Amino acid sequence: MAQIEKNDEEAIIEKYRKLPLERKQQVFDFLDFIASRENVKEWMDFDVWALNLAKARGFSHLTEDDVARIVSDFRSAQ
């Protein structure tokens, strides 16, 4: 398998152009899969940050329902 370097976009595009339509769809599906995995990682990083913040501020005991109620009450008061 060939090694891909940063400036190999043209080579990738050329290989893509030679693929039949069905294979092109598989490429798109795979790219969507890779992108979704990146989003999951970002959300996991956010969740860890939020949990650590909650612990540091002393409100890690709150449930999601508690938070939703607090937010709702705050928005109603505005």
C-alpha positions in Angstrom: 0.0 0.0 0.0 1.3 3.4 -0.9 2.3 5.9 1.8 0.2 9.1 1.8 1.9 12.4 2.4 0.4 15.8 3.1 0.5 17.0 -0.5 -1.0 13.9 -2.1 -4.5 15.3 -2.7 -4.0 15.2 -6.4 -3.0 11.6 -6.4 -6.0 10.7 -4.2 -8.3 12.6 -6.6 -6.9 10.8 -9.6 -7.4 7.4 -8.0 -10.9 8.4 -7.0 -11.7 9.5 -10.6 -10.8 6.0 -11.9 -13.2 4.2 -9.6 -16.6 3.0 -10.6 -19.6 4.8 -9.2 -20.3 2.1 -6.6 -16.7 2.3 -5.2 -17.0 6.1 -5.1 -20.0 5.8 -2.9 -17.9 3.5 -0.6 -15.2 6.2 -0.4 -17.8 8.7 0.6 -19.2 6.3 3.2 -15.8 5.7 4.6 -15.0 9.4 4.8 -18.3 10.0 6.6 -17.3 7.2 9.0 -13.9 8.8 9.7 -15.5 12.2 10.2 -18.1 10.9 12.6 -15.3 9.2 14.7 -13.6 12.6 15.0 -16.9 14.2 16.2 -17.2 11.4 18.8 -13.7 12.1 20.0 -14.4 15.8 20.3 -17.6 15.1 22.3 -15.8 12.7 24.6 -13.1 15.4 25.2 -15.9 17.9 26.0 -17.6 15.4 28.3 -14.4 14.9 30.3 -13.8 18.6 30.5 -17.4 19.2 31.7 -17.1 16.4 34.3 -13.9 17.8 35.6 -15.4 21.3 35.8 -18.4 20.0 37.7 -16.2 18.2 40.2 -14.0 21.3 40.6 -17.1 23.5 41.2 -18.8 21.1 43.5 -21.8 20.3 41.5 -21.0 16.9 40.1 -23.9 15.5 42.2 -26.5 17.2 39.9 -28.3 14.9 37.5 -29.2 15.9 33.9 -32.8 16.5 35.1 -31.5 18.9 37.8 -29.5 20.8 35.2 -32.4 20.9 32.8 -34.7 22.3 35.6 -32.1 24.9 36.6 -31.7 26.1 33.0 -35.4 26.1 32.5 -35.9 28.2 35.7 -33.2 30.6 34.6 -34.7 31.1 31.2 -38.2 31.6 32.6 -36.8 34.3 34.9 -35.4 36.3 31.9 
